[in-house]
Amino acid sequence: AVQGLHSQLVGLKKLFLNVSRAVARDVLITFSPTEGPSTQNTTEKGKAGKIRLPREIFQSLSSRVVHVAVTVLNIQQLGMFKEVNQAGQVLDNTVVGITVGNASISGLRDPVQLTFTHSQLPPGVTPQCVFWDPSKGAAGGWRSSGCVTQPGDKKTVCSCDHLTFFTLLLNPALDSSTAQALTVVATAGCGVAMAFSIFTIAFCIFIRCRFRFDETCRINLGLHVNLVGSLFLLNLAFLLNSGLSGRTPLSGRTCKVLGGLTHYCLLCCFTWTALEGCQLYLLFVKVLGVYIHHYLAKLCLLGWGLPVLVVGVAGVVGSYGEYSIQTPDHQVIAHLCWITSKHVLLHYITNCGYFSLIFLFNMALFGVVTQKSCSLQGTGVVQGGHKPWKVALVAAGLFCLLGATWALAFLTHGTSSAPVLYLFTILNSLQGIFIFIWLVILYYPKRKETTGSLSHIIRHDKNTTVSQE
């Protein structure tokens, strides 16, 4: 039993320190995974980490003398601080805990600074300052809120606004070879998407001139042409951005214009995706339909005009410029003209927030449309016995039409970013293909009456509702 207790205490080293409130000052402490914490640098020079406790901590305490405890844990020996499905690795299996008295200290204006020393990190690793949150999940986990990471060649500084158990998490990141491969895939994908966008626009123009459609179908085709056109412009803007920027930054004014153009095309794509969802709402939820004078022209004004206002305001405040993508060892992977790091809040509001609202709305509509289509199939309204593969293609096309593939962008941060980035790039390249196939299956008449078409289902659904009323 004594030997077992000793083996558990091998990975735990503590320092107890009394600090007087009357002479409150910054407290400097060094720590090492092998020698534990100390108020003097007794370890080899350059090998020990450092802790700086700001005087703000001690000035706010009521007691004249406070008890400071610094704990250095080897979690590999102790078997503690194990997060479920943790992909990142804890630096040297070392966790540092800091407590001052019995108070819970948070919201510090002058943060606590922990300096973790390490050797040169490999290119595929990103350091992240984290703390242990016992309320995360069932057994606790690592969080980074309230901590700022300042990476360096041989050390990483963590500035946190509270006291708890800290460590440096080494997360896998993109290296230069993976980034170059993704650039090749993205470039090829943009070319494929642009080609099928042209095919789709030509197909919509052809069937509108060749066959007779009612007003609803003509509006739908107009919406599809505008959406596919925005996708074409977005892929073209990306190719111009990555091609012109390359590895050499452009001049300031040119880069601002190119960044604003790319942002405008992205917002147009999101806006037309939202308008596609609104049209589906009018067709499937408000079954009787609503007549609006010059409906398609007003949609065009909204779809192409609203992004102009956003980009115009962002351009006035100088939000666009050079944006560099770097590896953890500060090697520049690519230069892009985009929203600068100083205005990252604009990116979160206009891109992430805007798309999140559109995505939630469109996915709810996708569920309604799928449920209604299945119910009509079950009642025998839609004749013809569609094959499962054809139904799956129609569903995939509708899924892409509503912009669901863009949702993968929210998963491109963290330990699994590389495979998700590949998936995001490939699926968005296939978005144009799925939309093209979806339109061919849905709108190209195979006989005099296309009983399985979307317009037929809509018309039958309207007639059924009118008869019931």
Secondary structure, 3 states (H helix, E strand, C coil): CHHHHHHHHCCEEEEEEEEECCCCCCEEEEEECCCEEECCCCCCCCCCEEEEECHHHHHCCCCCEEEEEEEEEEHHHHCCCCCCCCCCEEHHHEEEEEEECCCCCECCCCCEEEEEECCCCCCCEEEEEEEEECCCCCCCEEECCCEEEEECCCEEEEEECECCEEEEEEEECCCHHHHHHHHHHHHHHHHHHHHHHHHHHHHHHHHHHHCCCCHHHHHHHHHHHHHHHHHHHHHHHHHHHHHHHCCCCCCHHHHHHHHHHHHHHHHHHHHHHHHHHHHHHHHHHCCCCCCCCCHHHHHHHHHHHHHHHHHHHHHHCCCEEEEEEECCCCCEEEEEEEECHHHHHHHHHHHHHHHHHHHHHHHHHHHHHHHHHHHHHHCCCCCCCCCHHHHHHHHHHHHHHCCHHHHHHHHCCCCCHHHHHHHHHHHHHHHHHHHHHHHHHHHCCCCCCCCCCHHHHHHHHHHHHHHHC
